[in-house]
Amino acid sequence: MTSTPKYVEPSGDQKAGFLHYRRPASPWEIFQKEEKLPIFKGVGMKDSRDLPREAWERQGGLATYIQLIGTNNATGMYCWELPGRTASKEIKHFYEERFIVIEGRGTTEVWKNGSSAKTSFEWQPWSVFSVPLNANFRVINASSSPAILLAVNTAPRIINMFQSKSFVFGNPYDFEERFGGNLEDYWKPAEDYEAHPVQGRAQLTTNLFPDAQSCYLPLDNNRGPGYRWVYPQMVGNTVLGGFIAEYPQGRYAKAHHHGSGAVLVCMRGSGYSITWPQRNGLTPWRDGKGDEVLWQDYGEGGMISAAPTGNPSETWFHQHFAVSKGPFRVFNFTGGSAFGQGGGGSEGDLVAGVGAEIGDGGRAIPYHMEDPFLRKTYEERLAALGAESTMPPEVYTEAGSNIKVISD
């Protein structure tokens, strides 16, 4: 056992401690190592199904952790495989978690602590579901081929906070506010869109999306012309929020910036995303800093860290481009709830919405101010696929940036 060295107080104007030191592993990082699974680290990947997976003692099946740059100690992710005709172990934990099914068909059983009454629902490729906080559940692969799921959770925050496996995985508390009352219709998919209580955009309160790859998304237009968007409010989650969005064929988003942590998972089509530090300005290629821009191509099952900085207060611009012969649909998998529970400021402060451009106090670069390299490269990428840009010409004018609603 290594003993703690005795503290020696400095004298005169000397400084106590070390001028530089190496950060020790957090409880979450120690926990990940104890799980003995591969851990992928990077800005993103073309397809998460290509990641190596190893046997997972705690939950069953095979898995790999995914810790994209900018998410460490905030959100955890993993790619999980259940072999054909198998089921997971019984699982329960004191953190929020959500799943995307990439391959396979099956059932999930969910029940309260100490109860034999189980609720259940079926899932298929591109179903999205979330299990209530601290509820018991078991995932069953009903097909003969492997089922592959992507999961995101708030485990790092909880494990770092409590530093107790018995509390996180053996807590008997039932959250009646999230999983109580009449459970008969708990997993019935919702169809009625609401206005998000803070942003005023589309929201769907549902615990299950049977097919998030093809479900209807309301027109939104905030990130670009024809952009569609919905906020999924699931099982009362207060941290995991995010959004499902879609770009029409031949369209791309306005570049925008915010702090680290957002991860986009491709659910339909293919595309690419770029990201660069805000300190490098609005036009990095024109300013000779194009080599500092990070690129990631990805298709269905792939992902990108939209702001890959380890410093939560440092903002990065990022921009998303559809390059398939059809819509490009993504899920902001790790996004927050946007209910005003975090960040600075005070209640009642006016906050710029996602559609607000930099000239209006927002964070989006209007198309007429973007680096010319972007449009040129995008049109070249489309041409290589035998496709063309469908961007309305007027959006590249200063007057066009003031257009509030542009339909398909």
C-alpha positions in Angstrom: 0.0 0.0 0.0 1.3 3.4 -0.9 1.3 5.9 2.0 0.2 9.5 1.5 3.3 11.7 1.8 3.5 14.2 4.6 2.5 17.8 3.7 5.3 20.3 3.8 4.2 23.9 4.1 6.1 26.3 1.8 8.1 29.2 3.1 8.4 32.8 1.9 6.7 33.4 -1.4 6.9 29.8 -2.6 3.7 28.2 -3.9 2.2 25.1 -2.2 1.7 22.0 -4.3 2.6 21.4 -7.9 2.5 24.0 -10.7 1.4 21.3 -13.1 0.0 17.9 -12.3 -1.8 15.0 -14.0 -5.5 14.6 -13.4 -6.3 11.3 -11.7 -9.0 8.9 -13.0 -12.5 9.8 -12.0 -14.8 7.2 -10.4 -16.6 6.8 -13.8 -13.3 6.2 -15.6 -12.3 3.6 -12.9 -15.7 2.0 -13.3 -15.3 1.7 -17.1 -12.0 0.0 -16.7 -13.5 -2.5 -14.2 -16.1 -3.4 -16.7 -13.3 -4.9 -18.9 -14.9 -3.7 -22.2 -13.2 -1.9 -25.1 -13.5 1.9 -24.9 -13.7 3.8 -28.2 -12.4 7.4 -28.0 -12.4 9.9 -30.8 -14.5 12.4 -32.6 -16.9 9.9 -34.2 -17.1 6.9 -36.5 -18.7 5.9 -39.8 -20.7 3.0 -38.3 -20.8 2.0 -34.7 -21.5 -1.6 -35.6 -17.9 -1.9 -36.8 -16.5 -1.4 -33.3 -15.1 -4.5 -31.6 -17.3 -5.9 -28.8 -16.4 -8.2 -25.9 -18.4 -10.2 -23.4 -20.2 -8.1 -20.8 -20.5 -9.7 -17.4 -22.8 -7.2 -15.8 -25.6 -7.0 -18.5 -24.9 -9.9 -20.7 -24.2 -10.1 -24.4 -21.3 -8.2 -26.0 -20.5 -4.5 -25.8 -18.1 -1.7 -26.2 -18.1 1.7 -24.5 -18.1 4.8 -26.6 -16.7 7.9 -25.1 -16.5 10.6 -27.8 -14.4 13.7 -27.2 -16.5 16.2 -25.2 -18.7 13.7 -23.4 -16.3 12.3 -20.8 -17.7 12.3 -17.2 -21.0 13.8 -18.5 -22.7 11.1 -20.6 -21.9 7.4 -21.2 -22.6 5.5 -24.4 -22.2 1.9 -25.5 -22.9 -0.4 -28.5 -24.5 -3.6 -27.2 -25.0 -6.9 -29.0 -27.4 -9.7 -27.9 -26.8 -12.9 -29.8 -29.8 -14.5 -31.5 -32.5 -16.0 -29.2 -30.9 -14.7 -26.0 -31.9 -12.2 -23.3 -30.0 -9.8 -21.2 -29.6 -10.2 -17.5 -32.0 -8.4 -15.2 -30.8 -4.7 -15.1 -31.5 -1.8 -12.8 -29.7 1.4 -12.2 -30.1 4.8 -10.7 -29.4 6.8 -13.9 -31.4 7.7 -17.0 -30.8 5.6 -20.1 -32.2 5.5 -23.7 -31.7 3.1 -26.5 -31.7 3.1 -30.3 -32.2 -0.3 -32.0 -30.0 -0.6 -35.0 -30.6 -4.3 -35.8 -32.9 -7.0 -34.6 -36.4 -7.5 -33.2 -37.5 -8.3 -29.7 -39.1 -7.4 -26.5 -38.3 -5.4 -23.4 -39.8 -6.3 -20.0 -40.0 -3.6 -17.3 -41.2 -3.9 -13.7 -41.0 -2.2 -10.4 -38.9 -3.2 -7.5 -40.3 -6.2 -5.6 -43.2 -6.6 -8.1 -43.9 -9.7 -10.3 -46.2 -7.6 -12.6 -44.3 -6.8 -15.8 -45.0 -4.4 -18.5 -43.5 -5.0 -22.0 -43.3 -3.7 -25.5 -41.9 -4.9 -28.8 -39.1 -3.2 -30.7 -37.6 -3.4 -34.2 -34.8 -1.7 -36.2 -34.8 2.0 -35.4 -37.1 1.8 -32.5 -36.2 4.3 -29.7 -37.1 3.6 -26.1 -36.2 4.7 -22.6 -36.5 2.8 -19.4 -37.8 4.7 -16.3 -35.2 5.6 -13.7 -34.3 2.8 -11.3 -36.9 0.4 -12.8 -36.0 -3.2 -13.5 -35.8 -4.4 -17.1 -34.7 -7.2 -19.3 -34.0 -7.0 -23.1 -35.0 -10.1 -25.1 -33.8 -10.8 -28.7 -36.6 -12.7 -30.4 -34.8 -13.2 -33.7 -32.2 -15.8 -34.7 -29.6 -13.1 -35.7 -27.9 -10.7 -33.3 -29.6 -7.6 -32.0 -27.5 -4.5 -31.9 -28.5 -1.4 -29.8 -26.9 1.9 -29.0 -27.4 3.2 -25.5 -26.8 6.6 -23.9 -27.0 7.3 -20.2 -26.2 9.7 -17.4 -24.1 7.1 -15.5 -20.9 9.2 -15.4 -22.6 11.9 -13.4 -24.3 9.6 -11.0 -21.3 7.3 -10.4 -19.0 10.3 -9.9 -21.5 11.8 -7.5 -22.3 8.9 -5.2 -19.2 6.6 -5.7 -21.2 3.6 -4.5 -22.1 0.6 -6.7 -24.6 -0.6 -4.2 -26.4 2.7 -4.3 -26.4 3.0 -8.1 -27.3 -0.7 -8.9 -29.1 -1.9 -5.7 -31.2 1.1 -4.7 -34.8 -0.1 -3.8 -36.5 3.3 -4.5 -39.4 3.4 -7.0 -40.0 6.6 -8.9 -43.8 6.7 -8.9 -43.7 10.1 -10.6 -42.0 8.4 -13.6 -43.3 4.8 -13.5 -46.5 4.8 -11.4 -50.3 4.7 -11.6 -52.0 2.8 -14.4 -49.3 1.3 -16.6 -51.7 -0.2 -19.2 -50.9 2.5 -21.8 -47.4 3.3 -20.6 -45.7 2.0 -23.8 -48.4 3.1 -26.2 -46.7 5.4 -28.8 -48.0 9.0 -28.8 -49.2 10.7 -32.0 -50.2 14.2 -30.9 -47.5 16.8 -31.2 -47.2 19.5 -28.6 -45.4 22.8 -28.4 -42.2 22.5 -26.3 -42.9 24.5 -23.1 -39.7 26.5 -23.4 -38.7 26.7 -27.1 -42.2 26.5 -28.6 -41.0 24.0 -31.2 -42.5 20.5 -31.8 -42.5 18.0 -28.9 -43.7 14.4 -28.6 -44.3 13.0 -25.2 -43.9 9.3 -25.7 -41.9 6.4 -24.1 -41.5 4.5 -27.3 -40.9 5.4 -30.9 -41.7 2.2 -32.9 -39.8 3.5 -35.9 -37.9 6.7 -35.4 -36.1 6.3 -38.8 -39.4 6.8 -40.8 -41.8 8.5 -38.4 -43.3 11.9 -39.3 -41.3 14.9 -38.2 -42.9 18.4 -38.2 -41.4 21.2 -40.4 -39.1 23.4 -38.3 -36.7 25.3 -40.6 -34.5 26.6 -37.8 -31.2 24.9 -38.9 -31.9 25.3 -42.6 -34.6 25.3 -45.3 -36.9 22.3 -45.1 -35.4 21.1 -41.8 -37.7 18.9 -39.7 -37.4 18.4 -36.0 -39.0 17.0 -32.8 -38.1 16.9 -29.2 -38.8 13.5 -27.5 -40.0 13.7 -23.9 -39.5 10.2 -22.6 -40.2 8.5 -19.2 -40.0 11.8 -17.4 -36.2 12.1 -18.1 -34.9 15.4 -16.8 -31.3 15.2 -18.3 -31.6 13.1 -21.4 -33.5 15.2 -24.0 -32.0 15.9 -27.4 -33.9 15.8 -30.6 -34.6 13.9 -33.8 -34.0 16.0 -37.0 -34.0 15.5 -40.7 -32.4 17.4 -43.6 -34.0 17.0 -47.1 -31.9 15.6 -49.9 -29.4 18.2 -51.1 -29.6 20.5 -48.1 -27.3 21.3 -45.2 -27.4 23.2 -41.9 -26.2 26.6 -41.0 -23.0 26.4 -39.0 -23.7 27.0 -35.4 -21.8 26.8 -32.1 -22.3 25.7 -28.5 -20.4 23.9 -25.8 -19.3 20.3 -25.8 -21.4 17.2 -25.3 -23.8 16.9 -28.2 -23.5 13.7 -30.2 -25.4 13.1 -33.5 -26.3 9.5 -34.5 -27.3 8.9 -38.1 -30.6 7.1 -38.4 -31.3 7.5 -42.1 -29.3 8.2 -45.2 -25.7 9.5 -45.0 -23.8 12.7 -44.6 -20.9 14.4 -43.0 -20.3 16.9 -40.3 -17.5 19.4 -39.7 -16.5 21.1 -36.5 -13.9 23.8 -35.6 -13.1 26.0 -32.6 -15.1 29.3 -32.5 -11.8 31.1 -31.9 -10.8 30.3 -35.5 -13.6 32.6 -36.8 -16.4 32.2 -39.3 -14.3 31.4 -42.4 -11.5 29.1 -41.4 -10.5 28.1 -44.9 -10.4 31.7 -46.2 -8.4 32.6 -43.1 -5.8 29.8 -43.6 -7.1 27.6 -40.8 -8.9 25.0 -42.7 -6.4 22.3 -41.6 -7.8 22.7 -38.0 -11.4 21.7 -39.1 -12.4 18.2 -38.2 -14.4 16.1 -40.7 -16.5 12.9 -40.1 -18.4 11.0 -42.7 -21.1 8.7 -41.3 -24.1 6.6 -42.4 -26.8 4.8 -40.5 -25.4 3.7 -37.1 -22.5 6.2 -37.3 -22.0 9.3 -35.1 -20.2 12.5 -34.6 -19.3 14.6 -31.5 -20.6 18.0 -32.7 -18.3 20.0 -30.4 -15.4 17.8 -29.5 -13.7 19.8 -26.8 -12.7 18.6 -23.4 -13.5 22.0 -22.0 -17.3 22.4 -21.5 -17.0 26.2 -21.6 -15.2 26.3 -25.0 -17.6 26.5 -28.0 -17.1 25.0 -31.4 -18.8 25.7 -34.7 -20.2 22.6 -36.4 -22.2 22.0 -39.5 -24.1 19.0 -41.0 -24.5 18.1 -44.6 -26.9 15.5 -46.3 -25.1 13.6 -49.1 -27.5 10.7 -49.8 -30.1 10.4 -52.5 -32.8 10.9 -49.9 -33.3 12.6 -46.5 -30.6 12.6 -43.8 -32.0 11.9 -40.4 -30.0 12.3 -37.2 -30.7 11.9 -33.4 -29.0 14.3 -31.0 -28.5 11.3 -28.7 -26.9 13.0 -25.8 -28.7 16.3 -25.8 -30.0 18.0 -22.7 -33.6 18.7 -21.8 -33.6 22.4 -22.7 -36.0 23.1 -19.8 -33.7 25.8 -18.4 -32.2 23.6 -15.6 -28.6 24.4 -16.4 -26.4 27.2 -17.6 -25.9 30.7 -16.4 -28.3 33.6 -16.1 -31.5 33.9 -14.1 -35.2 33.0 -14.5 -36.8 35.2 -17.1 -33.6 36.1 -19.0 -34.1 36.2 -22.8 -32.3 33.4 -24.6 -31.6 33.3 -28.3 -33.3 30.3 -30.0 -31.6 27.9 -32.3 -32.9 29.8 -35.4 -31.3 33.1 -34.3 -28.3 34.1 -36.4 -25.2 35.8 -35.1 -26.4 39.2 -36.3 -29.5 38.8 -34.1 -27.6 37.7 -31.0 -27.8 34.0 -31.9 -25.2 31.4 -32.7 -25.9 30.5 -36.3 -23.8 31.7 -39.3 -26.1 32.8 -42.1 -25.4 31.1 -45.4 -24.3 34.4 -47.1 -21.6 34.8 -44.4 -20.2 31.2 -44.5 -16.9 30.2 -45.9 -17.3 29.8 -49.7 -15.3 26.6 -49.5 -18.3 24.9 -47.8 -20.8 25.4 -50.6 -18.2 24.5 -53.3 -17.2 21.3 -51.5 -20.8 20.3 -50.8 -21.8 20.6 -54.4 -18.8 18.6 -55.5 -19.7 15.8 -53.0 -23.3 15.7 -54.4 -22.1 15.6 -58.0 -19.9 12.6 -57.2 -23.1 10.8 -56.2 -25.0 11.9 -59.3 -27.1 14.3 -57.1 -27.6 18.1 -57.0 -28.0 20.7 -54.4 -31.6 21.7 -53.7 -30.6 24.7 -51.6 -32.9 27.7 -52.5 -30.6 30.3 -54.2 -32.1 33.1 -52.1 -30.7 31.7 -48.8 -27.2 32.8 -50.0 -28.2 36.4 -50.1 -28.4 38.8 -47.1 -32.1 39.3 -47.7 -32.6 35.5 -47.7 -31.2 35.1 -44.2 -34.3 36.9 -42.9 -36.7 34.3 -44.4 -38.4 32.8 -41.4 -40.1 29.8 -42.9 -39.0 27.9 -46.1 -40.9 24.8 -46.9 -39.7 21.9 -48.9 
